[in-house]
Amino acid sequence: MNLESPTVNVNKTADQLFDFLMDVQNFETIMPENTDKFEVLDQAFIFALKGMPSIKLKLHENEKPSKIVFASASDKFPFTLTGNIASVNETSASINLKFDGDFNPMMAMMIKNPLQKFINTLSENLSNL
């Protein structure tokens, strides 16, 4: 299952945006309002949205300043969340979030809408930085 957020502009340079996302503590500021749990663990974080199980995301790979990839730490829910960053000008950058997961069709049908809403909210909150 592949989902994508709209591309949004952020009032940070590509380097600043990349550094912001590399500090996993900063994800707490862009999480949706319905976040029940947020915990930082080194280069990873655990979060839970109301009514959903906890998910652990760990830093998987990065290419400064254009790409950062987080991966699920669970084999039961395997996916990656990729941030593709591009410089717009000297003071701003754009970002597009991409979710890639391997789920059975029933699971994909159940989680598609909540996941799309989740990545759209992250993207929207990044645009407000």
Secondary structure in CASP SS format (residue, H / E / C, confidence):
PFRMAT SS
TARGET T0000
AUTHOR 0000-0000-0000
METHOD secondary structure of the structure
MODEL  1
M C 1.00
N E 1.00
L E 1.00
E E 1.00
S C 1.00
P C 1.00
T C 1.00
V E 1.00
N E 1.00
V E 1.00
N C 1.00
K C 1.00
T C 1.00
A H 1.00
D H 1.00
Q H 1.00
L H 1.00
F H 1.00
D H 1.00
F H 1.00
L H 1.00
M H 1.00
D C 1.00
V H 1.00
Q H 1.00
N H 1.00
F H 1.00
E H 1.00
T H 1.00
I H 1.00
M C 1.00
P C 1.00
E C 1.00
N C 1.00
T E 1.00
D E 1.00
K E 1.00
F E 1.00
E E 1.00
V E 1.00
L E 1.00
D C 1.00
Q C 1.00
A E 1.00
F E 1.00
I E 1.00
F E 1.00
A E 1.00
L E 1.00
K C 1.00
G C 1.00
M C 1.00
P C 1.00
S C 1.00
I E 1.00
K E 1.00
L E 1.00
K E 1.00
L E 1.00
H E 1.00
E E 1.00
N E 1.00
E E 1.00
K C 1.00
P C 1.00
S C 1.00
K E 1.00
I E 1.00
V E 1.00
F E 1.00
A E 1.00
S E 1.00
A C 1.00
S C 1.00
D C 1.00
K C 1.00
F C 1.00
P C 1.00
F E 1.00
T E 1.00
L E 1.00
T E 1.00
G E 1.00
N E 1.00
I E 1.00
A E 1.00
S E 1.00
V C 1.00
N C 1.00
E C 1.00
T C 1.00
S C 1.00
A E 1.00
S E 1.00
I E 1.00
N E 1.00
L E 1.00
K E 1.00
F E 1.00
D E 1.00
G E 1.00
D C 1.00
F C 1.00
N C 1.00
P H 1.00
M H 1.00
M H 1.00
A H 1.00
M H 1.00
M H 1.00
I H 1.00
K H 1.00
N H 1.00
P H 1.00
L H 1.00
Q H 1.00
K H 1.00
F H 1.00
I H 1.00
N H 1.00
T H 1.00
L H 1.00
S H 1.00
E H 1.00
N H 1.00
L H 1.00
S H 1.00
N C 1.00
L C 1.00
END
